[in-house]
């Protein structure tokens, strides 16, 4: 039998939506069925990356290595998962 785990990827790029980012990540963390991993991908924003790493030690917070934009961030998350 194959055992599958779930990765949830949340992408963010701006501090203007900080509270929404935290709320989304906490919502994933607090699910009744736990996920295998929560990846928070920060799209080319060093200040947001630093703040997210401190605020979410229970998530895997990484910098996007792709092109600027949602597709690059999603692809970074997929590769990391």
N, C-alpha and C positions, 0 to 999 in steps of 0.2 A: 504494500500500500504506500502510495506517495503522500508525504506530508507537505502541505503548502502553507506558506506564511504570507501575510499581507503587508505590503509597504504602502504607507500613505505619504504622498508628496504634496507639500504646500509650498507654493512659490510666492515670493514677495519682493518688492522693489523700492518701497517708499516708507518713510517714517510716518507719513500722513495717515496711514491705516494701521498704526501700531496696535491699537486696542482690538481691531478686527483680527489681526494676525494672532495675537495672544488668545483671543476667544476661540478661534478656529483650532489652534493647537491644543488648547485645554479640552475642547470638546472631543477631539480624537483621543487624547490621553484618558478621558473619563468614560469612554464607552464601556458598556457592560461586557462586550467581547473585545479582548485586547488585540491590538494589531502587533505584527511582528516588529515593525519599526516605523517611526515617524521621522521623515526627512523634511526639514525646512530649508528650502533653497533660496538664497538671497541673490538677487540679480544685480550684480555690479554696484553695490552700495556698502562700502566698508563700515560706515557708522551704524547702519542697520544690522550688519553682520555681527559686529561686536556686541551690540545691545541684545540681540537675539540669543547669542551664545550664553550670555550671563543670565538672561531671564528664563531660558528654557534648557537647563542642564539635562533634563530627562528626554530631550529630543536630540536628534543628530542634525545640527545646524551647519550647513556647508555653503560655500560660495559657488555661484554659477561659473562654470568654466566655458560655457558656450557663448554664442553671440548674444548681444544685448537683446532682451525681449523674452516673452513668455516661452517661446519654442526652445530657445537656448537653455532656459532654466529648467523646463520640463525634461529636456534631454539629459541635462546634468543629473537630475534626480533619478531618472531611469537608469542611467549608467551606474550611479552610486548604489542603487538598490540591488 
